[in-house]
Amino acid sequence: MIFYDFMKPELKETVIKSLENADERLLKMIKALVESYNEEEAYPSTLNEEYYRIINRRRMEYLEDPEDIYTWEEVKENIRNASKK
């Protein structure tokens, strides 16, 4: 199990003590969590830099004018109107 240096000693100690008294169900859940965590580290994000730039640009546009948005109903109506043309 991986414990990072910046982790608070109290947190690590609490987790270790909890493991000492854990039943089989809790241990299986922790094992699944650790396996999932390790799998995520093995496969870093699939988003490349271009996607991050696009997302960041869209976020900045939204933050500049958060009122400039469409409701879901408006989006559907715009699609209906566009398909009629």
C-alpha atoms as one frame of an Amber mdcrd trajectory, in Angstrom:
protein
   0.000   0.000   0.000   1.293   3.462  -0.891   1.466   6.151   1.797   2.747
   9.561   0.779   5.224  11.522   2.891   2.868  14.487   3.203   0.156  12.331
   4.778  -0.584  13.329   8.335   0.785  10.723  10.779  -2.541  10.675  12.657
  -4.420   9.719   9.521  -2.026   6.907   8.712  -2.183   5.662  12.294  -5.989
   5.717  12.287  -6.128   3.732   9.047  -3.649   1.149  10.308  -5.559   0.721
  13.587  -8.804   0.320  11.652  -7.230  -2.417   9.556  -6.283  -4.359  12.676
  -9.969  -4.698  13.601 -11.391  -4.941  10.077 -13.677  -7.783   9.138 -13.402
  -9.653   5.834 -15.979  -7.420   4.115 -14.072  -4.234   4.966 -10.778  -5.782
   3.923 -12.263  -6.777   0.549 -13.563  -3.230   0.054 -10.159  -1.766   0.924
  -8.450  -4.222  -1.410 -10.771  -3.194  -4.259 -10.110   0.466  -3.503  -6.338
  -0.043  -3.535  -6.516  -2.009  -6.789  -8.651   0.702  -8.371  -6.275   3.399
  -7.139  -3.248   1.555  -8.486  -5.006   1.020 -11.826  -5.695   4.759 -12.117
  -2.011   5.498 -11.534  -1.063   2.983 -14.215  -3.329   4.714 -16.749  -2.958
   8.469 -16.449  -5.552  10.785 -17.932  -6.168  10.237 -21.614  -6.813  13.928
 -22.182  -3.997  15.573 -24.051  -2.867  19.183 -23.744  -5.145  20.338 -26.559
  -8.222  19.095 -24.699  -7.069  20.837 -21.529  -6.673  24.085 -23.511 -10.171
  23.721 -24.982 -11.720  23.008 -21.599  -9.837  25.885 -19.997 -10.884  28.287
 -22.801 -14.537  27.288 -22.397 -14.279  27.654 -18.640 -12.801  31.132 -18.970
 -15.569  32.140 -21.410 -18.150  30.941 -18.920 -16.500  32.763 -16.009 -16.439
  36.000 -18.003 -20.218  35.891 -18.479 -21.948  33.134 -16.495 -25.363  34.456
 -17.560 -24.632  33.747 -21.247 -25.970  30.203 -21.196 -28.865  28.228 -22.649
 -31.326  26.068 -20.763 -31.747  22.494 -21.927 -35.153  23.446 -23.326 -33.594
  26.293 -25.354 -30.958  23.929 -26.732 -33.614  21.441 -27.843 -35.685  24.230
 -29.412 -32.655  25.554 -31.314 -31.993  22.056 -32.666 -35.623  21.662 -33.744
 -35.573  25.050 -35.480 -32.265  24.316 -37.206 -33.576  21.029 -38.584 -36.624
  22.816 -40.088 -34.464  25.028 -42.281
